[in-house]
């Protein structure tokens, strides 16, 4: 079974992802794959280098330089996404195939913008890590040292967490203790194991 895992900024998706890895679950992280595909020899390296040569130094992509280029120009941001997304998707699918060949019956795809993009049809289930927006705001301000306005702007650059919750097949509620969150994950894994046998 292939499962998509998502959430919103500061809802705790990385915590869930780390816990699943500790439990021996195959987790493919879209952020890591996005970095790998623009390394020398990566699937998107040549195309990105050709489109954005000024973002490279000594043959390597300098992310802050690329960030400056694309955040000020929505057309260039779109161009970068069109170059990167097919490579990211294909590499993730190849990794999932390899995990399944090696005996993993559950593969989790950790994708921050899963519900904003066209990923949903790749998964049998979508899991959203949820906490109320006021808690999300506090966590983000503390974690990143942001003002309320800055944190609010980042939260609202994504699909709202309430909408994501509505679109989910399963929800992990991350509004109290880590133990409570881990217990929900364990129960979910146990349910999955029962369905699988």
VENLIN-V23671 format. One record per residue. PSI is psi as a letter, one per 20 degrees, with the letter a starting at -180 (999 if undefined). Layout:
<<PSI> <PSI>>
This chain:
<<p> <p> <p> <p> <p> <a> <b> <r> <p> <k> <i> <j> <g> <h> <g> <g> <g> <g> <g> <g> <g> <h> <j> <j> <q> <o> <p> <o> <o> <h> <g> <g> <h> <h> <h> <h> <i> <j> <q> <p> <i> <r> <h> <j> <g> <g> <g> <h> <h> <h> <h> <l> <h> <i> <j> <q> <p> <l> <j> <q> <p> <o> <g> <h> <g> <g> <g> <h> <g> <h> <i> <i> <o> <h> <g> <h> <g> <g> <g> <g> <g> <h> <h> <g> <g> <h> <g> <g> <g> <g> <h> <g> <h> <g> <h> <g> <g> <g> <g> <h> <h> <j> <j> <p> <i> <p> <p> <p> <o> <o> <o> <g> <k> <g> <i> <h> <a> <l> <h> <h> <i> <i> <q> <h> <q> <p> <p> <p> <p> <p> <q> <q> <h> <h> <g> <g> <g> <g> <g> <g> <g> <g> <g> <j> <l> <q> <r> <g> <g> <g> <g> <g> <g> <g> <g> <j> <i> <r> <p> <q> <h> <h> <g> <g> <g> <h> <i> <q> <h> <q> <p> <o> <o> <m> <j> <c> <r> <h> <g> <g> <g> <h> <g> <g> <g> <g> <g> <g> <h> <g> <g> <g> <h> <g> <h> <h> <999>>
